Amino acid sequence: MKLSTSTIDAITKPGRHSDGRNLYLNVSKTGAKSWVFMWTQDGRQREAGLGSYTGAGRVFSVSLKQARLAADKMRATIASGVDPIVAKVKAKVAAVTFRELLEQTIADIVAPKSKASNREHNVKQWRNSLSTHAAAIMDKQAPAITVEDMLTILRPIWASRKLGELVRSRIETVLRLAKGKKLVAENVAVWHGNLDGMLAPKQKKADAKSHASLAYTKLPGVVATLSKRDGMAAKALLNAILSGGRTEETLSMRHDELDLDNGRWVIPADRMKAGKEHSVMLSTQHVDMLRTIAPVEGNPFVFVGNYKDTGRLSPQALRDMLNKPASKGGLGVANTEATVHGFRATFTDWAGDMGFETEIAEMATAHGVKGVRKHYRRTAADVLRAQLMQAYADHAFGVSNVVPMLRREVAA
């Protein structure tokens, strides 16, 4: 027997009461009443809620007439061969906007990870920066956001690289959360292998700015102080110095890239600026330092930290270790005298003055070698690079001032 408003109001018995054609009124033990659509599919009984009849708090009540209309739509969906529950989920996912995801990110990530003293400021900055510079996607459905949208947002502000990267990284964080919730298929804001090919034109040599580099004669003093520190930032900075590599290479170092028994660190191509796999030959001092770092379960990185929820150390941690005064945990080296990236120049200056072959030093720092030198002593490069890195480590640790002269002439 079909239900009516009067019979619905009079029902008090808990259970399900049929209105016919798959629609039921569910009455709970507390007396709350709600609508349920029930059907059989592939031999299994399925059901889907259609809303509350009584309504409570912020829940709107669904009348008998509205419930019947909803049930009609459900039957039509089933008749077309579509699972109505799946269709409902897809519709909900498609309806999620970037603005809604931003608020979820603020609630789930930004606010909890901010100190109480600056939490309000951080939340405000996130909202303001994206509302201002990402206005084009704020009300766009998340699955519909594309790489072209990212370029539209970032190109006007990319001249100010700091601002551009701030906006990009925040959008990446929002979409990373969305991808984790399976609300989007791809994170179109990621940098490597995506936006880096469209927003990072090579810097012209004439416009390139030199990074302040420490004189190699001062290196033993800095390393002597640094090697006494036991923190993760100190070890990461020492790794950057001894490897002659870039900061990003150090911070992204993974345990499975290391072969400490054979003194080798192999960096995959997708993490190298030139897009080619690079092997770093490790000195005995370098290996000894790396052996002191135990893997953290569930974290692939060697230098662990909380940088942007990646599980790795922040670039700022290395800069602070180098430039902050000793009273604040740093080495007290002014940034006008040395930068983290500048240690690459410290290494090449030392190698050149000590007589090591130019192409071997270039290979060690993953710089391209041109012309005939590109093919010179290819088979012996690993041996020569291992000698070079060991001699540099000996210099850095003050072991010896005697360096083998390995410069050779190359036939034209």
C-alpha positions as a printed NumPy array, in Angstrom:
array([[  0.   ,   0.   ,   0.   ],
       [  1.28 ,   3.373,  -0.984],
       [  2.253,   5.774,   1.723],
       [  0.699,   9.162,   2.37 ],
       [  1.852,  12.094,   4.462],
       [ -0.658,  11.219,   7.195],
       [  0.358,   7.54 ,   7.324],
       [  4.052,   8.496,   7.368],
       [  3.499,  10.835,  10.321],
       [  1.605,   8.108,  12.147],
       [  4.245,   5.397,  11.675],
       [  6.325,   4.758,  14.796],
       [  7.351,   1.137,  14.329],
       [ 11.087,   0.825,  13.489],
       [ 11.842,  -0.823,  10.153],
       [ 11.233,  -0.264,   6.474],
       [  7.804,   0.584,   5.09 ],
       [  7.205,   0.227,   1.349],
       [  5.743,   2.944,  -0.856],
       [  6.028,   0.628,  -3.872],
       [  8.329,   0.681,  -6.893],
       [ 11.544,   0.212,  -4.858],
       [ 10.962,   3.184,  -2.513],
       [ 10.939,   2.594,   1.252],
       [ 10.573,   4.729,   4.339],
       [ 13.151,   3.717,   6.935],
       [ 12.239,   4.358,  10.569],
       [ 15.089,   4.088,  13.087],
       [ 14.805,   3.096,  16.751],
       [ 15.09 ,   6.787,  17.665],
       [ 12.101,   7.622,  15.479],
       [ 14.092,   9.337,  12.697],
       [ 12.628,   8.726,   9.238],
       [ 14.539,   8.61 ,   5.961],
       [ 14.095,   7.427,   2.394],
       [ 15.785,   4.356,   0.91 ],
       [ 15.747,   3.123,  -2.686],
       [ 16.263,  -0.657,  -2.924],
       [ 16.82 ,  -2.822,  -6.008],
       [ 18.455,  -6.06 ,  -7.119],
       [ 21.444,  -6.078,  -9.435],
       [ 23.398,  -9.155, -10.55 ],
       [ 21.647, -11.19 ,  -7.881],
       [ 22.642,  -8.8  ,  -5.094],
       [ 20.38 ,  -6.46 ,  -3.168],
       [ 21.524,  -2.85 ,  -3.454],
       [ 20.272,   0.232,  -1.686],
       [ 20.856,   3.968,  -1.78 ],
       [ 19.743,   6.684,   0.602],
       [ 17.569,   9.462,  -0.802],
       [ 17.556,  11.816,   2.192],
       [ 15.828,  12.466,   5.5  ],
       [ 12.056,  12.827,   5.862],
       [ 12.122,  14.304,   9.357],
       [ 15.175,  16.53 ,   8.887],
       [ 17.533,  17.293,  11.746],
       [ 20.003,  20.08 ,  12.356],
       [ 21.285,  21.29 ,   8.976],
       [ 19.719,  18.374,   7.033],
       [ 16.867,  19.425,   4.769],
       [ 13.747,  17.241,   4.855],
       [ 12.738,  15.329,   1.739],
       [  8.99 ,  15.136,   1.222],
       [  7.094,  12.098,  -0.07 ],
       [  6.684,  13.783,  -3.453],
       [ 10.39 ,  14.603,  -3.695],
       [ 11.334,  11.056,  -2.685],
       [  9.117,   9.597,  -5.431],
       [ 10.718,  11.879,  -8.04 ],
       [ 14.165,  10.816,  -6.865],
       [ 13.113,   7.173,  -7.071],
       [ 11.895,   7.731, -10.657],
       [ 15.359,   9.055, -11.586],
       [ 17.024,   6.057,  -9.943],
       [ 14.858,   3.624, -11.957],
       [ 15.627,   5.488, -15.165],
       [ 19.353,   5.333, -14.426],
       [ 19.201,   1.582, -13.76 ],
       [ 17.167,   1.033, -16.953],
       [ 19.929,   2.74 , -18.957],
       [ 22.461,   0.216, -17.667],
       [ 24.24 ,   2.588, -15.272],
       [ 24.838,   1.83 , -11.616],
       [ 23.171,   4.775,  -9.803],
       [ 25.574,   4.616,  -6.857],
       [ 28.601,   4.843,  -9.178],
       [ 26.929,   7.654, -11.105],
       [ 26.283,   9.525,  -7.86 ],
       [ 29.917,   9.216,  -6.776],
       [ 31.163,  10.391, -10.177],
       [ 28.826,  13.357, -10.102],
       [ 30.037,  14.268,  -6.623],
       [ 33.691,  14.001,  -7.672],
       [ 33.143,  16.085, -10.769],
       [ 31.424,  18.756,  -8.738],
       [ 34.379,  19.324,  -6.372],
       [ 35.955,  22.681,  -7.156],
       [ 39.526,  23.823,  -6.579],
       [ 38.228,  26.283,  -3.981],
       [ 36.715,  23.41 ,  -1.982],
       [ 39.938,  21.431,  -2.279],
       [ 41.908,  24.444,  -1.086],
       [ 39.793,  24.633,   2.05 ],
       [ 40.323,  20.901,   2.619],
       [ 44.073,  21.391,   2.215],
       [ 44.071,  24.255,   4.692],
       [ 42.103,  22.19 ,   7.2  ],
       [ 44.057,  18.946,   6.713],
       [ 47.61 ,  20.185,   6.049],
       [ 48.27 ,  23.918,   6.399],
       [ 46.601,  24.624,   9.744],
       [ 47.734,  21.436,  11.557],
       [ 51.358,  21.922,  10.492],
       [ 51.512,  25.619,  11.405],
       [ 52.612,  26.81 ,  14.816],
       [ 49.795,  28.278,  16.86 ],
       [ 51.488,  31.684,  16.828],
       [ 51.412,  32.033,  13.033],
       [ 48.643,  29.613,  12.026],
       [ 46.153,  32.378,  11.208],
       [ 48.781,  34.216,   9.151],
       [ 49.703,  31.09 ,   7.146],
       [ 46.086,  30.252,   6.4  ],
       [ 45.429,  33.822,   5.284],
       [ 48.496,  33.794,   3.02 ],
       [ 47.41 ,  30.55 ,   1.358],
       [ 43.936,  31.872,   0.646],
       [ 45.132,  35.293,  -0.539],
       [ 47.924,  34.044,  -2.811],
       [ 45.731,  31.522,  -4.626],
       [ 42.607,  33.694,  -4.738],
       [ 44.734,  36.417,  -6.354],
       [ 46.967,  34.457,  -8.717],
       [ 44.934,  31.277,  -9.327],
       [ 41.54 ,  32.953,  -9.75 ],
       [ 41.123,  31.236, -13.128],
       [ 40.709,  27.82 , -11.49 ],
       [ 39.208,  28.639,  -8.081],
       [ 35.677,  27.687,  -9.117],
       [ 36.666,  25.173, -11.768],
       [ 35.866,  21.515, -11.207],
       [ 39.061,  19.786, -10.109],
       [ 39.169,  17.031, -12.789],
       [ 38.874,  19.705, -15.477],
       [ 42.014,  21.635, -14.448],
       [ 44.706,  21.254, -17.127],
       [ 48.371,  22.04 , -17.742],
       [ 47.195,  24.915, -19.943],
       [ 45.395,  26.353, -16.922],
       [ 48.669,  26.183, -15.012],
       [ 50.517,  28.006, -17.768],
       [ 47.82 ,  30.676, -17.887],
       [ 48.287,  31.226, -14.144],
       [ 52.07 ,  31.055, -13.959],
       [ 53.35 ,  32.762, -17.108],
       [ 52.305,  36.305, -16.031],
       [ 54.118,  35.939, -12.691],
       [ 57.041,  33.711, -13.685],
       [ 59.4  ,  36.686, -14.079],
       [ 59.218,  36.862, -10.299],
       [ 60.451,  33.299,  -9.848],
       [ 59.96 ,  33.313,  -6.095],
       [ 56.279,  34.27 ,  -6.41 ],
       [ 55.716,  31.935,  -9.343],
       [ 57.206,  28.963,  -7.515],
       [ 55.225,  29.768,  -4.369],
       [ 51.93 ,  29.739,  -6.274],
       [ 52.874,  26.633,  -8.258],
       [ 53.941,  24.656,  -5.184],
       [ 50.755,  25.541,  -3.315],
       [ 48.588,  24.434,  -6.227],
       [ 50.639,  21.226,  -6.397],
       [ 49.948,  20.582,  -2.707],
       [ 46.198,  21.079,  -3.181],
       [ 46.088,  18.759,  -6.187],
       [ 48.291,  16.191,  -4.438],
       [ 45.637,  15.96 ,  -1.732],
       [ 42.963,  15.649,  -4.419],
       [ 44.863,  12.879,  -6.173],
       [ 45.242,  11.023,  -2.903],
       [ 41.462,  11.17 ,  -2.486],
       [ 41.082,   9.975,  -6.124],
       [ 39.35 ,  13.219,  -7.081],
       [ 41.765,  13.887,  -9.947],
       [ 43.704,  11.49 , -12.15 ],
       [ 46.878,  13.582, -12.5  ],
       [ 48.555,  16.425, -10.633],
       [ 49.029,  18.982, -13.418],
       [ 51.051,  21.319, -11.174],
       [ 54.065,  19.042, -10.656],
       [ 57.373,  20.493, -11.788],
       [ 59.711,  17.7  , -12.958],
       [ 58.776,  16.165, -16.265],
       [ 55.839,  18.534, -16.643],
       [ 56.034,  22.297, -16.153],
       [ 59.855,  22.387, -16.099],
       [ 59.911,  21.959, -19.861],
       [ 57.556,  24.899, -20.435],
       [ 58.433,  27.455, -17.769],
       [ 62.182,  27.16 , -17.228],
       [ 64.08 ,  28.41 , -20.289],
       [ 67.83 ,  28.072, -20.016],
       [ 69.506,  31.05 , -18.438],
       [ 71.785,  32.937, -20.789],
       [ 75.414,  32.879, -19.745],
       [ 75.592,  36.651, -19.922],
       [ 72.733,  36.896, -17.453],
       [ 73.901,  34.149, -15.125],
       [ 74.748,  35.216, -11.602],
       [ 77.675,  33.633,  -9.798],
       [ 77.028,  32.019,  -6.442],
       [ 79.367,  33.102,  -3.671],
       [ 81.873,  30.287,  -3.203],
       [ 84.175,  29.58 ,  -0.276],
       [ 87.893,  29.772,  -0.97 ],
       [ 89.147,  26.193,  -0.947],
       [ 91.916,  27.151,   1.486],
       [ 89.169,  27.774,   4.083],
       [ 87.372,  24.497,   3.395],
       [ 89.215,  22.352,   5.983],
       [ 88.198,  24.719,   8.775],
       [ 84.536,  24.637,   7.738],
       [ 84.51 ,  20.844,   7.353],
       [ 86.261,  20.358,  10.714],
       [ 83.451,  22.26 ,  12.416],
       [ 80.719,  20.667,  10.29 ],
       [ 81.897,  17.091,  10.899],
       [ 81.462,  17.588,  14.656],
       [ 77.744,  18.24 ,  14.171],
       [ 75.42 ,  15.239,  14.313],
       [ 72.217,  16.743,  12.893],
       [ 70.626,  15.823,   9.569],
       [ 71.249,  19.29 ,   8.092],
       [ 74.961,  19.098,   8.916],
       [ 75.292,  15.703,   7.233],
       [ 73.331,  16.853,   4.191],
       [ 75.557,  19.921,   3.794],
       [ 78.672,  17.742,   4.126],
       [ 77.235,  15.435,   1.459],
       [ 76.727,  18.395,  -0.894],
       [ 80.311,  19.569,  -0.286],
       [ 81.987,  16.182,  -0.745],
       [ 79.938,  15.218,  -3.816],
       [ 80.417,  18.512,  -5.649],
       [ 76.758,  18.223,  -6.588],
       [ 73.687,  20.384,  -6.567],
       [ 71.527,  20.92 ,  -3.486],
       [ 68.502,  19.201,  -5.038],
       [ 70.556,  16.09 ,  -5.778],
       [ 71.55 ,  15.826,  -2.126],
       [ 68.076,  16.466,  -0.741],
       [ 66.53 ,  13.854,  -3.053],
       [ 69.164,  11.193,  -2.315],
       [ 67.537,   7.799,  -1.668],
       [ 68.999,   4.828,   0.159],
       [ 68.437,   2.534,  -2.828],
       [ 70.724,   4.735,  -4.967],
       [ 73.736,   4.048,  -2.748],
       [ 76.315,   1.292,  -3.121],
       [ 78.476,   2.073,  -0.118],
       [ 80.508,  -1.133,  -0.401],
       [ 81.782,   0.028,  -3.783],
       [ 81.772,   3.759,  -3.028],
       [ 79.19 ,   4.807,  -5.578],
       [ 76.003,   6.873,  -5.622],
       [ 73.939,   6.56 ,  -8.825],
       [ 71.48 ,   9.398,  -9.442],
       [ 68.723,   8.513, -11.96 ],
       [ 68.29 ,  10.576, -15.109],
       [ 64.949,  12.076, -14.101],
       [ 66.614,  13.834, -11.163],
       [ 69.522,  15.297, -13.092],
       [ 69.512,  18.719, -14.722],
       [ 70.932,  17.272, -17.955],
       [ 68.454,  14.38 , -17.942],
       [ 71.239,  11.754, -17.851],
       [ 72.086,   9.225, -15.147],
       [ 75.073,  10.347, -13.092],
       [ 77.414,   8.351, -10.856],
       [ 79.124,  10.05 ,  -7.929],
       [ 82.326,   8.378,  -6.729],
       [ 82.379,   8.409,  -2.922],
       [ 85.509,   8.949,  -0.83 ],
       [ 86.126,   6.872,   2.28 ],
       [ 85.181,   9.845,   4.488],
       [ 81.991,  10.298,   2.506],
       [ 81.056,   6.621,   2.851],
       [ 81.783,   6.69 ,   6.584],
       [ 79.443,   9.65 ,   7.039],
       [ 76.638,   8.039,   5.029],
       [ 76.918,   4.825,   7.037],
       [ 75.944,   6.775,  10.163],
       [ 72.491,   7.514,   8.708],
       [ 70.038,   4.708,   9.374],
       [ 67.032,   4.325,   7.032],
       [ 63.675,   5.459,   8.389],
       [ 60.931,   2.914,   7.776],
       [ 58.502,   4.093,   5.13 ],
       [ 60.751,   6.986,   4.045],
       [ 63.024,   6.431,   1.005],
       [ 65.1  ,   9.58 ,   1.544],
       [ 68.503,   9.614,   3.226],
       [ 68.176,  13.138,   4.603],
       [ 64.735,  13.029,   6.19 ],
       [ 62.671,  16.077,   7.148],
       [ 59.256,  17.691,   6.833],
       [ 59.724,  19.739,   3.656],
       [ 56.298,  20.209,   2.027],
       [ 55.158,  16.815,   3.327],
       [ 57.681,  15.046,   1.085],
       [ 59.575,  13.375,   3.922],
       [ 62.858,  15.007,   2.965],
       [ 64.947,  17.863,   4.312],
       [ 64.32 ,  21.485,   3.277],
       [ 66.834,  23.456,   1.14 ],
       [ 66.59 ,  26.183,   3.781],
       [ 68.009,  23.771,   6.358],
       [ 71.301,  23.628,   4.429],
       [ 71.434,  27.391,   3.994],
       [ 70.752,  27.909,   7.694],
       [ 73.453,  25.415,   8.642],
       [ 75.996,  27.292,   6.54 ],
       [ 75.034,  30.912,   7.078],
       [ 73.427,  31.217,  10.505],
       [ 75.731,  32.2  ,  13.384],
       [ 77.068,  29.458,  15.659],
       [ 74.864,  30.739,  18.487],
       [ 71.852,  29.752,  16.367],
       [ 73.171,  26.368,  15.269],
       [ 74.93 ,  27.385,  12.041],
       [ 78.536,  27.615,  10.909],
       [ 78.566,  31.405,  10.824],
       [ 79.724,  31.703,   7.192],
       [ 78.24 ,  34.86 ,   5.671],
       [ 76.15 ,  34.287,   2.536],
       [ 78.29 ,  36.878,   0.774],
       [ 81.291,  34.603,   1.362],
       [ 79.717,  31.251,   0.552],
       [ 76.471,  29.61 ,  -0.572],
       [ 75.574,  25.936,  -0.666],
       [ 75.585,  25.894,  -4.47 ],
       [ 78.885,  27.791,  -4.428],
       [ 80.718,  24.744,  -3.069],
       [ 80.607,  23.37 ,  -6.619],
       [ 82.859,  26.249,  -7.626],
       [ 85.041,  25.615,  -4.567],
       [ 85.528,  22.07 ,  -5.811],
       [ 86.329,  22.997,  -9.431],
       [ 88.673,  25.821,  -8.356],
       [ 90.575,  23.411,  -6.129],
       [ 90.7  ,  20.703,  -8.819],
       [ 92.008,  23.141, -11.409],
       [ 94.678,  24.63 ,  -9.177],
       [ 95.825,  21.171,  -8.086],
       [ 96.323,  20.077, -11.682],
       [ 93.494,  17.6  , -12.147],
       [ 92.241,  17.107, -15.7  ],
       [ 89.508,  19.576, -16.585],
       [ 87.276,  16.958, -18.205],
       [ 87.478,  14.69 , -15.139],
       [ 86.398,  17.528, -12.846],
       [ 83.6  ,  18.375, -15.271],
       [ 82.424,  14.77 , -15.26 ],
       [ 82.485,  14.729, -11.471],
       [ 80.112,  17.703, -11.306],
       [ 77.879,  16.322, -14.108],
       [ 78.777,  19.109, -16.505],
       [ 78.815,  18.327, -20.195],
       [ 82.196,  17.732, -21.839],
       [ 82.388,  18.95 , -25.437],
       [ 84.448,  18.139, -28.488],
       [ 87.109,  15.446, -28.518],
       [ 87.335,  15.602, -24.71 ],
       [ 83.831,  14.159, -24.567],
       [ 85.274,  10.771, -25.591],
       [ 88.66 ,  11.094, -23.921],
       [ 89.605,   8.338, -21.434],
       [ 85.969,   7.252, -21.165],
       [ 86.934,   3.811, -19.862],
       [ 89.248,   5.244, -17.191],
       [ 86.957,   8.065, -16.07 ],
       [ 85.588,   6.237, -13.027],
       [ 89.07 ,   5.432, -11.733],
       [ 90.261,   9.   , -12.233],
       [ 87.109,  10.459, -10.696],
       [ 87.458,   8.192,  -7.669],
       [ 91.035,   9.457,  -7.206],
       [ 89.84 ,  13.031,  -7.601],
       [ 87.028,  12.73 ,  -5.04 ],
       [ 89.286,  10.991,  -2.521],
       [ 91.956,  13.681,  -2.874],
       [ 89.323,  16.401,  -2.436],
       [ 87.944,  14.713,   0.693],
       [ 91.482,  14.42 ,   2.072],
       [ 91.95 ,  18.141,   1.51 ],
       [ 88.58 ,  18.965,   3.074],
       [ 89.38 ,  16.894,   6.166],
       [ 92.956,  18.201,   6.385],
       [ 94.466,  14.766,   5.831],
       [ 97.158,  15.773,   3.362],
       [ 98.348,  18.723,   1.292],
       [ 99.924,  16.443,  -1.304],
       [ 97.714,  16.013,  -4.357],
       [ 98.592,  13.841,  -7.382],
       [ 98.948,  15.785, -10.611],
       [ 96.6  ,  14.176, -13.109],
       [ 96.488,  16.786, -15.881],
       [ 97.213,  15.361, -19.316],
       [ 97.199,  16.925, -22.732],
       [ 94.622,  15.81 , -25.239],
       [ 95.546,  15.441, -28.864],
       [ 93.608,  17.685, -31.164]])
